């Protein structure tokens, strides 16, 4: 059976052609393109599906089933990966709802787009990339500025901008059912949010 007959390989080829066209790319050129373009979830999922097909076959030969139990079936792995990337795509969709472009963020803050970029580089704002465009999630803005303590929260959060956005906009039992973003607008909110955030890190264990 040829490699292109494997469903994962065909899916990956389709996504790569859709993204980069038919022109040949070296491995390093492909890696550079993926990083530069912030490859979409569909492409990342296709790539990992293709790689896992090979990895799963190798692991079945290496794992001692008396210790680890039977290896998961290929379909089980594929289903788990699809569920993961569906959840990731949903999280990105929610995070980008109401998000501001750099120019819109500049108008909201009363500064120049260049100043917005400086704040982003300095960890005073966070942004998510969609293709080549950066979007600034709406939760971090408050009135004519940013949330109190935003810079400290960005610095302390152990995960990605996407996971921080999901966390900051989700209700927390540690914050009386409020979201971290809502709590930051209240007196003493920063201390409470940082305490809740520390519970996410390894130091809390």
N, C-alpha and C positions, 0 to 999 in steps of 0.2 A: 504494500500500500504506500503510495507516495505521500510526502509530507502535506501537499496541498489538499489531499483527500480527507485529512483530519479536520473535523468541523471547527475546532479552535483555531487551526492555522488559517482556514478560509475566512473566518470572522476577523482575525487579526489583519490579514491581507486587505480585506475590504475596508477596514477602519484606517489603515495606513494610506491606502490609495485615496480615500476620501479626504484625509487630512493633508497629505503631502504630494499627491499626484503620482504619476507613474515613473518619474525620474529616479534613477538609482541613487542610493545613499549608502555611504559607509556606515559602519556601526557607530563610530564617533560622531559623524554628522547627524545620524538619527538621534543619538543621545542629546546632542546640542539642541536640535530642533524641539525635542520633547520638553526640555527644560525651559527653553526660550518661549515656547508657545503655551506653557502651562497646560499640558495635554488634558483633554476632557476625560470625564469618568469613563465613557464608553470605550475610549482607546486604551486607557490604563487597564480596564477590566479585561479587554480582549488580549492584551499583552500578558497579563498575569494568568489568564486561563490557558494560554498556549504554553507558558513556562511550567505551570503546575501539572499539565498533562505529562510532560517529561519527568518532572520531579517526583510525581506520584508513582510513576512506574519504577523509578530508581529506588524510592523508599520502600516499596513493597518487597524488593529483593534484599534490603538491608536490615529492616526492622525485625526483631525477634518477637513473633506474635505471642509467645508464651509470657512475655513481659508486658507488651503494649496492647495485646489484643489485635484483632484483625484490622487491617488498614481500611479507612473509609473508601467506599466505592467512588469511582470517578464522578458519577452523577451527584453523589452527596457533596463532594467538594465543589462541583460547579454550582449547585444550588446554593451552597453557603456563600460563595463568592458573589453570586448574583444578588443575594439578599443584602450583602454588605454594601455593594455599590449602589443598589437602589436606595438604601438608607443614606449613603453619602450624597447622592444626587438630591434627595429630598432635603437634607440638611443644607446643602448649598442653595437650593431654591428658596428655602425659608430665610436663610441669612441674607440673600440678595433682595428680598422683598423690601422695597422702600429705600434701598441703598443709594448713596449719593455718588455721583462722579466727582473727580477732583475739582472741577470747576464749580459744581453745585456745593461741595463742601466749603470751598473758598468763599462763596457768597454767603453761606450760612454762618461762617465764622468771621466774616468781614476782613478776610486776609487775601493775599494773592495765591493763585494755584501753586506757585513756587514755594510759598511758605507752608502750604499743605504738605507738599512733598518733603520738606524739611522736618515737619512734625512727624510724618510717617517714618522717616529714616531715624529720627531720634527716639522712637518708641512712645510718642505722645498721641498717636492715632494708630489704628490698625485698618488694613484693607485686605480685600480678597480679590484674587485675579480671576477674570473670566476671559480666556484668550489673552490678548495683549492689553486689556483694559483693567485698571484697578478700580474697585468699587469700595466705598466706605460704608459699612453697615450702619443703619440709622440709630441703633441703640446707644451708641457712644456719644451722641449729640444731645445736649440739654439746653433749652432756651436758646440763647445766642452764643453758646460756647459748647464745651464738652462736659461730660459728667465729672463731678468732683472726684478726685482720686483715680481718674482713668489711667494716668501714666503708671501709678503704682500697681494697679491691677494687671495691666499689660505686662509689666516687668515680672510680676510674681506668678503669673499663670504658666503652668508647665507644658501646655499643649500648643496647638496651632491656632492661627486666627479664626479658622472655621469652628474648631471645638470651643474656643473662648466665646465666640458669638453665640453658639448653641447654649453654652452654660449660662452666659450672662442674661439670656432671654427666657430661661426656663425657671419655673417656680421651684423654690427650695424649701424643704421643711426646716432647714437650719435658719431660714430667714423669715419665719412666720408665714410661709406660703407666698412671699413676694419673690420677684426675680432679683438677682444681684443688681441689674441695671436700675430697678425701682428703688432698691435699698440705698444705692449710692446717692440718691437725691435727698435722703433724710439725714437728720442730725445724728452723728455717730455712725453713719452708714458705712463709711470706708472701713472702720475697724471691724465691723461685723462681717463685711464681705471678705476681707482678708483672712479672718478667722475661718470662714466657710471654705475659702480657697485652700488654706493650709491643709484642710482635711482631705484634699484631693492628692496631696503629694506624699511621697514615701516617708517624709519625716513624721507624718501623723501616725504611722504604724509603730 
